[in-house]
Amino acid sequence: MAMKVLVRAAKKVLNRKKIKAALNKTLLVIAGPTAVGKTGTAINIAKHFQTEIISADSRQFYREMTVGTAKPISNELQAVKHHFINSDSIHDNVNAGQYGERCRELIIDLHHKYDTLIMCGGSGLFINSAIFGLDELPEKDDAIRSELQSRFEHEGIEVLQNELKAIDPEMYKVIDKQNPRRLIRAIEVNRQSDIPYSKLLGKNTVPKVSCNVIYVGLNIERDDLYDRIDKRVDQMI
């Protein structure tokens, strides 16, 4: 019931935006925790506005990664066109900055065809990169990177997670905690700069997209969410 109310509310807001000025373009961002129902909500709204969906997930664009990524299933992909799903190889090593640049170009192209676009994803970093862009960051430090890579290989991913959580808890909240490359880069930047990585990423507050941006955050009761996550894991296994 709550999900239906959110969908109806989003439709009303978007309809008011469209009435206000025919030339205005809108990007509706649907965010929320894993298994909350982002994909289904995005598809329902996209069908209503006869538009397309841009994925802002940090792993779903990798063709080789299926288990654990909760990509839309085939009938969902057929129902509405999705972008950045199975679009790249894991060997391409796409980072948030590259995604943001490509996403902004795509938004411009699609807004020539649609007044409203849907962005759906669980990565706050990727959403922010697309809308606000990323600040200039320190260049890679081979010595730091080599040390962290060695620790990861010998001690496991937990050692990276624990260090990042200690030095930059805000970044730890939003980063893909199972991706060693992203953890290593975050720690590397924090070691090189007096400003936390999370603060560097959050300095841009003026959108780089020339359209209205509306955020819809989905949430449900914790017990219900955990039950959904358990069922999803069982389905993947």
C-alpha positions as CSV (number, residue, x, y, z in Angstrom):
1,M,0.0,0.0,0.0
2,A,2.8,2.5,1.0
3,M,4.6,1.7,-2.3
4,K,1.4,2.5,-4.3
5,V,1.0,5.8,-2.5
6,L,4.6,6.8,-3.3
7,V,4.1,5.9,-7.0
8,R,0.9,8.0,-7.1
9,A,2.6,10.9,-5.3
10,A,5.5,10.8,-7.7
11,K,3.2,10.9,-10.7
12,K,1.3,13.9,-9.3
13,V,4.5,15.8,-8.7
14,L,5.8,15.1,-12.2
15,N,2.4,16.0,-13.8
16,R,2.5,19.4,-12.1
17,K,6.1,19.9,-13.3
18,K,5.1,19.1,-16.9
19,I,2.1,21.4,-16.7
20,K,4.2,24.3,-15.4
21,A,6.3,24.5,-18.6
22,A,6.3,22.3,-21.6
23,L,10.0,22.9,-22.2
24,N,11.0,21.8,-18.7
25,K,12.7,18.5,-18.4
26,T,12.7,16.3,-15.3
27,L,14.9,13.6,-13.9
28,L,13.1,11.5,-11.2
29,V,15.7,9.8,-9.0
30,I,14.4,6.7,-7.1
31,A,16.7,5.6,-4.3
32,G,16.6,3.3,-1.3
33,P,18.1,0.2,0.3
34,T,18.5,-3.2,-1.3
35,A,15.3,-5.1,-1.9
36,V,13.0,-2.1,-1.0
37,G,11.3,-2.3,-4.4
38,K,13.1,0.4,-6.5
39,T,13.0,-1.6,-9.7
40,G,9.3,-2.3,-9.7
41,T,8.5,1.3,-8.7
42,A,10.8,2.7,-11.4
43,I,9.2,0.5,-14.1
44,N,5.6,1.4,-13.0
45,I,6.4,5.2,-13.2
46,A,8.4,4.7,-16.5
47,K,5.4,3.0,-18.1
48,H,3.1,5.8,-16.9
49,F,5.3,8.4,-18.6
50,Q,6.3,6.2,-21.5
51,T,10.0,6.9,-20.8
52,E,13.2,5.0,-20.1
53,I,15.2,4.1,-17.0
54,I,18.8,5.0,-16.2
55,S,20.5,2.6,-13.7
56,A,22.7,4.2,-11.1
57,D,23.9,1.0,-9.5
58,S,27.7,0.5,-9.1
59,R,27.7,-3.2,-10.3
60,Q,24.7,-3.8,-12.5
61,F,26.4,-2.4,-15.6
62,Y,29.0,-5.3,-15.5
63,R,28.0,-8.1,-17.8
64,E,29.9,-10.7,-15.9
65,M,28.3,-9.9,-12.6
66,T,24.8,-11.3,-12.0
67,V,24.8,-13.1,-8.6
68,G,24.5,-10.5,-5.9
69,T,23.7,-7.5,-8.1
70,A,19.9,-8.0,-8.3
71,K,19.7,-6.8,-12.0
72,P,16.3,-6.4,-13.5
73,I,15.1,-9.7,-14.9
74,S,14.4,-10.3,-18.6
75,N,10.7,-9.4,-18.6
76,E,11.4,-6.2,-16.7
77,L,14.1,-5.2,-19.2
78,Q,11.6,-5.9,-22.0
79,A,8.9,-3.9,-20.4
80,V,11.0,-0.7,-20.2
81,K,14.3,0.2,-21.8
82,H,17.1,0.4,-19.3
83,H,20.5,2.0,-19.6
84,F,23.7,0.9,-17.9
85,I,22.6,-2.7,-17.4
86,N,25.1,-5.2,-18.8
87,S,26.7,-2.3,-20.7
88,D,30.3,-2.8,-19.7
89,S,32.8,-5.6,-19.0
90,I,34.2,-6.0,-15.5
91,H,37.6,-5.5,-17.2
92,D,36.7,-1.9,-18.1
93,N,36.9,-0.9,-14.5
94,V,34.3,1.9,-14.7
95,N,34.6,4.4,-11.9
96,A,32.0,6.9,-10.5
97,G,33.5,9.8,-12.4
98,Q,33.4,8.1,-15.7
99,Y,29.8,6.9,-15.1
100,G,28.8,10.5,-14.2
101,E,30.2,11.9,-17.4
102,R,28.5,9.2,-19.6
103,C,25.3,9.5,-17.7
104,R,25.0,13.3,-18.2
105,E,25.6,12.9,-21.9
106,L,22.9,10.2,-22.0
107,I,20.4,12.5,-20.0
108,I,20.9,15.2,-22.6
109,D,20.3,12.8,-25.5
110,L,17.2,11.2,-23.9
111,H,15.7,14.6,-23.0
112,H,15.5,15.4,-26.7
113,K,13.0,12.5,-26.8
114,Y,11.3,12.5,-23.4
115,D,10.2,15.2,-20.9
116,T,10.7,12.8,-18.0
117,L,13.5,10.3,-17.3
118,I,13.8,7.9,-14.4
119,M,17.0,7.2,-12.6
120,C,17.0,4.1,-10.3
121,G,19.8,2.9,-8.1
122,G,21.3,2.1,-4.8
123,S,24.6,3.9,-5.2
124,G,24.5,7.3,-3.7
125,L,28.0,8.0,-5.0
126,F,27.0,7.2,-8.6
127,I,23.8,9.3,-8.3
128,N,25.7,12.3,-7.0
129,S,28.4,11.8,-9.7
130,A,25.7,12.0,-12.4
131,I,23.9,15.0,-11.0
132,F,26.6,17.1,-9.4
133,G,29.9,15.7,-10.8
134,L,33.0,14.9,-8.8
135,D,35.7,17.3,-7.5
136,E,39.3,17.1,-8.5
137,L,40.8,14.2,-6.6
138,P,44.5,13.4,-5.9
139,E,46.3,11.3,-8.5
140,K,46.8,7.6,-7.7
141,D,49.7,6.8,-5.4
142,D,51.3,3.5,-6.5
143,A,53.0,2.9,-3.2
144,I,49.8,3.3,-1.1
145,R,47.8,1.3,-3.6
146,S,50.4,-1.5,-3.7
147,E,50.4,-1.7,0.1
148,L,46.6,-1.8,0.4
149,Q,46.4,-4.4,-2.4
150,S,48.9,-6.6,-0.5
151,R,46.9,-6.3,2.7
152,F,43.7,-7.2,0.9
153,E,45.3,-10.3,-0.7
154,H,46.8,-11.5,2.7
155,E,44.1,-10.3,5.2
156,G,40.9,-10.1,3.2
157,I,38.4,-7.3,2.4
158,E,37.6,-6.7,6.1
159,V,40.9,-5.0,6.7
160,L,40.0,-2.4,4.0
161,Q,36.4,-2.0,5.3
162,N,37.7,-1.4,8.9
163,E,40.3,1.2,7.9
164,L,37.8,3.2,5.8
165,K,35.2,3.0,8.5
166,A,37.7,4.4,11.0
167,I,39.0,7.3,8.8
168,D,36.0,8.2,6.8
169,P,32.7,6.8,8.3
170,E,30.5,8.9,5.9
171,M,32.2,7.4,2.9
172,Y,31.9,4.0,4.4
173,K,28.1,4.4,4.6
174,V,27.7,4.9,0.8
175,I,30.6,3.0,-0.8
176,D,30.2,-0.5,-2.3
177,K,31.8,-2.4,0.7
178,Q,32.3,-5.6,-1.3
179,N,34.4,-3.9,-4.1
180,P,38.1,-3.9,-3.1
181,R,39.1,-1.4,-5.8
182,R,36.7,1.2,-4.6
183,L,37.7,0.7,-0.9
184,I,41.4,1.0,-1.9
185,R,40.8,4.2,-3.8
186,A,38.8,5.7,-1.0
187,I,41.5,4.9,1.6
188,E,44.2,6.2,-0.8
189,V,42.5,9.5,-1.3
190,N,42.0,9.9,2.5
191,R,45.6,9.3,3.2
192,Q,46.7,11.8,0.6
193,S,44.4,14.6,1.6
194,D,43.6,16.6,4.7
195,I,39.9,16.6,3.6
196,P,38.0,13.3,3.9
197,Y,37.1,11.6,0.6
198,S,33.4,12.0,1.5
199,K,33.8,15.8,1.9
200,L,35.7,16.1,-1.4
201,L,32.8,14.3,-3.2
202,G,30.2,16.4,-1.4
203,K,31.6,19.9,-2.2
204,N,29.6,20.3,-5.4
205,T,26.1,21.5,-4.6
206,V,25.1,22.9,-8.0
207,P,23.6,20.3,-10.4
208,K,25.4,19.8,-13.6
209,V,22.2,18.5,-15.3
210,S,20.0,21.2,-16.9
211,C,16.7,19.8,-15.7
212,N,14.4,19.5,-12.7
213,V,15.7,16.8,-10.3
214,I,13.1,15.1,-8.0
215,Y,14.2,12.6,-5.4
216,V,12.0,9.8,-4.2
217,G,13.4,7.7,-1.3
218,L,11.7,4.3,-0.7
219,N,11.7,2.6,2.6
220,I,9.8,-0.1,4.5
221,E,9.8,-1.6,8.0
222,R,13.2,-3.1,8.9
223,D,11.8,-6.6,9.5
224,D,10.0,-6.6,6.2
225,L,13.1,-5.4,4.4
226,Y,15.3,-8.1,6.0
227,D,12.7,-10.7,5.0
228,R,12.8,-9.5,1.4
229,I,16.6,-9.6,1.4
230,D,16.6,-13.2,2.7
231,K,14.2,-14.3,0.0
232,R,16.3,-12.6,-2.7
233,V,19.5,-14.3,-1.5
234,D,17.6,-17.7,-1.5
235,Q,16.5,-17.0,-5.1
236,M,20.0,-16.2,-6.2
237,I,21.5,-19.3,-4.7
